[in-house]
C-alpha cells in the first residue's frame, strides 16, 4: 500500500466513542456527552456515536489554537 493510500485510509477512518476516548485520554461517557451536546464532531449510526478521525484531529487543532489565543490575551492583560 502506498503512502497516499495509507494517508487516505487514515483520513476516512471512523472511530467509536471508546476509541475516541482512548485517543483523547478521557472517559467514554465524556465523549458521549460532548457528542450529545455538539461539542465534538460526531454522527450517529442507529444509537451509536461515530467519529471521523480527521474531524477529531481538526477539532483538536482548533481547541489548541483557541487555548493558545486565550493564553496570549491573558498574558498581555497581565503585562498591561
C-alpha positions, -999 to +999 in steps of 0.1 A: +000+000+000+014+034-010+018+063+014-010+081-003-033+051+002-024+049+039-030+086+043-063+084+026-074+054+047-064+072+079-083+104+068-115+084+063-111+063+094-143+060+115-138+057+153-162+046+181-167+066+212-144+042+231-117+047+205-120+085+207-119+083+245-087+063+243-073+087+217-081+118+239-074+101+272-108+109+286-137+088+298-161+073+272-191+089+289-174+123+285-171+116+247-208+106+246-218+138+265-196+160+242-212+143+211-248+148+225-241+184+233-225+191+199-191+199+215-173+173+194-178+164+157-198+132+156-227+114+139-250+086+149-255+052+133-286+039+150-280+046+186-242+045+184-220+076+181-193+075+154-164+100+147-143+107+116-107+107+128-098+136+105-126+157+121-114+148+156-079+158+147-091+191+132-112+197+163-081+192+185-061+216+164-089+242+168-090+237+205-052+241+208-053+273+187-082+287+207-064+279+240-032+295+227-050+326+218-067+328+252-033+324+269-018+351+248-046+375+257-043+367+294-006+372+294-010+405+276-036+416+301-012+408+329+016+429+314-006+459+306 
